[in-house]
Amino acid sequence: MKIAIFGFTGSGKTTVAKIVAKMLNLPHISPTFKDLAARRGMSVVEFQKLAEKDPDIDLEFDKALKEMAQRDCVVSSWLGPWMVEADIKIKLRASFEERVRRIRGREKLAEEKAKEYVREKDENNIKRYKSLYGINIKDEEIFDLIIDTEGKTPEEVAEEIVKFVKRWSDEKMHHT
C-alpha cells in the first residue's frame, strides 16, 4: 500500500508521515528540496529560486521520487499525491498563523522571517508546479482524506490516518 501525504509549509506532513510509516511498518520516503539545497550549500528559498530558472531540477527530483516510491511506503512531499501511484492521498491543513508558529520553532526564525519563509515557499511551489506540470496544488479534489492539524499533536493526526487506512484496507478486502 502506498500512502501520499501532502501539506503546505509547516502543516506537519513529514513529522506525521514518519509516525504513520512507523505505525504501519512501512518505509518513509521524503526527498526534500531542503536536502538538495543543503548539499549545494544554499538555503531552501535560494534553491527554489534556482529551480524556477532551471526546470531540470524539479524534473530530476520528481523522477527520483517516483523511483523511490515503487514499493509500499508512506511518501511525504509536495508533489507526492500527483507523482506517486498512491492508494491513499492525504492532505494536512493548518492556518497560515499556525504554520508560521511551527516554522518559527523548527527553523528558529523571528516572526516576520517565518512569515516571509512560509509565504515565499508556498507561493513559489504553487507557481512552479503549475507552470512545470499544470498541477494546481491548491486543488483538494484528489484527496481521500483531509485533516486539519491545528490543535492536534502529530501523534493524534497519525492515529486518525492509520484508522482511515485500516478502514480503507478492510473495505478493499471485502470487495475483492
C-alpha positions in Angstrom: 0.0 0.0 0.0 1.2 3.5 -0.9 0.1 6.5 1.1 1.0 10.0 -0.1 0.8 12.8 2.4 0.8 16.5 1.3 0.6 19.8 3.1 1.8 23.3 2.7 4.9 24.5 4.6 4.6 23.8 8.3 1.5 21.7 8.0 3.2 18.7 9.6 3.4 16.4 6.6 6.9 15.0 7.3 6.5 14.7 11.0 3.1 12.9 10.7 4.3 10.7 7.8 7.2 9.4 9.8 4.9 8.4 12.6 2.4 6.8 10.2 5.1 4.9 8.5 6.4 3.6 11.8 2.8 2.6 13.0 2.1 0.8 9.7 5.7 -0.7 9.5 6.3 0.9 6.1 9.3 2.8 4.8 9.0 6.6 4.9 10.1 8.4 1.7 10.6 12.1 1.9 13.0 13.6 -0.5 13.1 17.3 0.1 14.5 20.4 -1.5 15.9 21.2 1.9 18.3 18.2 1.5 19.3 19.2 -2.1 19.8 22.8 -1.0 22.0 21.8 1.9 24.1 19.6 -0.4 24.7 22.7 -2.5 25.3 25.0 0.5 22.1 27.0 -0.2 19.0 28.0 1.7 15.7 26.3 0.6 14.4 29.6 -0.8 17.6 30.2 -2.8 17.4 26.7 -4.1 13.8 27.2 -5.1 14.7 30.3 -7.0 17.4 28.3 -8.8 14.7 25.7 -9.6 12.4 28.4 -11.0 15.1 29.2 -13.6 16.1 25.5 -14.2 13.2 23.1 -14.6 15.6 20.2 -14.8 16.0 20.4 -11.0 12.3 19.7 -10.5 12.1 17.1 -13.2 15.1 15.2 -11.8 13.7 15.4 -8.3 10.3 14.2 -9.3 11.7 11.3 -11.3 13.7 10.2 -8.3 10.6 10.4 -6.1 8.7 8.1 -8.5 11.6 5.6 -8.5 11.8 5.6 -4.7 8.1 5.0 -4.3 7.9 1.9 -6.4 7.1 -0.2 -3.4 4.7 0.1 -0.4 5.6 3.2 1.5 4.5 6.4 3.1 5.5 9.4 1.0 5.6 12.9 2.3 6.4 15.5 -0.3 4.9 18.5 -2.1 4.0 16.5 -5.3 3.7 13.0 -3.8 -0.1 12.8 -4.4 0.3 13.8 -8.0 3.5 12.0 -8.8 3.2 8.7 -7.0 0.6 6.0 -7.8 -0.7 6.2 -4.2 -3.6 4.1 -2.9 -4.5 6.8 -0.4 -3.9 10.5 -0.8 -4.0 12.7 2.3 -3.8 16.5 2.8 -2.8 18.0 6.1 -4.2 21.5 6.7 -3.3 24.3 9.1 -3.9 28.0 9.2 -1.1 30.4 8.0 -0.6 31.6 11.5 -0.2 28.1 12.9 2.2 27.1 10.1 4.3 30.2 10.8 4.3 29.4 14.5 5.6 25.9 13.7 8.2 27.1 11.3 9.4 29.7 13.8 10.1 26.9 16.2 11.6 24.5 13.7 13.8 26.9 11.8 14.5 29.2 14.8 13.2 32.3 13.0 11.8 35.6 14.1 8.1 36.2 13.4 8.5 38.3 10.3 11.2 36.0 8.8 9.0 33.0 9.4 6.0 34.6 7.7 8.2 35.5 4.8 9.6 32.0 4.7 6.2 30.3 4.7 4.7 32.7 2.2 7.6 32.5 -0.2 7.9 28.7 -0.1 4.2 28.2 -0.6 3.8 30.8 -3.4 7.0 29.5 -5.1 5.8 25.9 -5.2 2.3 26.8 -6.3 3.7 28.8 -9.2 6.4 26.2 -10.2 4.2 23.2 -10.2 1.5 25.0 -12.1 4.0 26.1 -14.8 6.0 22.9 -14.9 3.3 20.3 -14.7 0.0 22.1 -14.9 -0.8 21.0 -11.4 -2.8 23.2 -9.0 -1.6 22.1 -5.6 -4.4 24.1 -4.0 -7.0 21.8 -5.6 -8.3 19.4 -2.9 -10.3 17.2 -5.3 -7.7 14.4 -5.5 -7.5 13.7 -1.7 -9.2 10.8 0.0 -8.7 12.4 3.4 -8.2 16.0 4.5 -7.2 16.6 8.1 -7.0 19.9 9.9 -3.8 19.5 12.1 -4.4 22.6 14.1 -4.7 21.9 17.9 -3.7 18.3 17.4 -0.4 16.6 18.1 1.4 14.8 15.3 0.5 11.5 17.0 -3.2 12.3 17.1 -3.1 13.1 13.3 -1.2 9.9 12.6 -3.7 7.9 14.6 -6.5 9.4 12.5 -4.7 8.5 9.3 -4.0 4.9 10.5 -7.7 4.4 11.4 -8.7 5.7 7.9 -6.1 3.4 6.3 -7.3 0.4 8.2 -11.0 1.1 7.3 -10.0 1.6 3.7 -8.0 -1.7 3.8 -10.9 -3.6 5.4 -13.3 -2.3 2.8 -11.0 -3.2 0.0 -10.6 -6.8 1.4 -14.4 -7.2 1.5 -14.8 -6.0 -2.1 -12.4 -8.5 -3.6 
